[in-house]
């Protein structure tokens, strides 16, 4: 039986078995969004790749520790070039017309974080073990920058602290971007700090006493660079060496290249063994852009166009993650039809199971093979089109064999649901982003009682519930209310909005 989980590794440019540092335990970091606007479906395609990797690993019986962050400071408008410049995306979003409704940048961050978590649940993604925020790890980032300075991998100028690319011989090993000339080309349109020693050097800390989000550091007031955030959060929750790091293909350079340089300069050890990157998504054959009016979010599709959430999920995973993907409304309609068939088959299988039917051995055998084929397809570099085709084959068998179904049909449907997440929504206790949002799982072990951020997290959960209610997703809204109740927080809705108080212990 095939038990190797083979994935393309951007670092080695080969499809190879995931080899884990600790056998049976996947330590996995996936870059989350910058919460300056609603995440679009291209972002979610990348989050879904991570979700499928997680589900496949769990089907192999592996333990998983999955961290995906929220970037809420430091990601600049020109951060896709090496000499990150421009404005902080959060600050410029606040100054845009869409930002006018927010009182301040923290309010904006809370709103889009809540929307992200609501979309995450809508598309039935597994919750991470931890969803850290960059702004909650400023102290560790400052400490890391101090270490990089003391080991000669970084230096200070009047505008900030920079990583010295020359000090790290392996720079470029992920993206292949090594030559100073091509990097200079990449930065020609942006303002370059003339005090930088090498055009390739990138900012770890930006000095800016006027910035909307600023912290005090040994180098004065300012804020961290985007790349250092992920190095620090990955290390904080997963250790110096991790098994797998993932993100969209646009993150290969400079973001992930810079993460490798920082982390490896710091520890002297390989940062991540495997790197998985999801290719871009187009909509109806065109690049998604606000200007073309084809910029789609989960909210647009589910809440405005009324597409069933699981159909959006199925459409987004219908193309293999490593191939460019053309999202079309025809695919969406097919996916809607397929999800209906999955649900019909689930219902039939459940009835057979509830009625205690044995099922014929031929059907049992067919479905066993199909289930194995679904898993094998995922183990083969997440071949989702093949996995979905095998799952649909099993569904066809179930729909055509109503009277011959037994307990195996039900377990087939549940296993397919666990693997692909397209049959029914996750249930059970794994609403971990909620516990995470309340500070559980952080290395310092903050408890809700002594956590100074608790109030803002409660507000964030209440906002997530408001977003869910506005979207008429009452199941999600109720889940959040129950979760708050478990934390002894009672909420009350009134015409003026939602208020909360702590339940008295008496
Ligand atoms: Zn990142």
Boltz pocket constraint, residues with backbone or C-beta under 6 A from the ligand:
constraints:
  - pocket:
      binder: B
      contacts: [[A, 31], [A, 32], [A, 226], [A, 230], [A, 255]]
      max_distance: 6.0
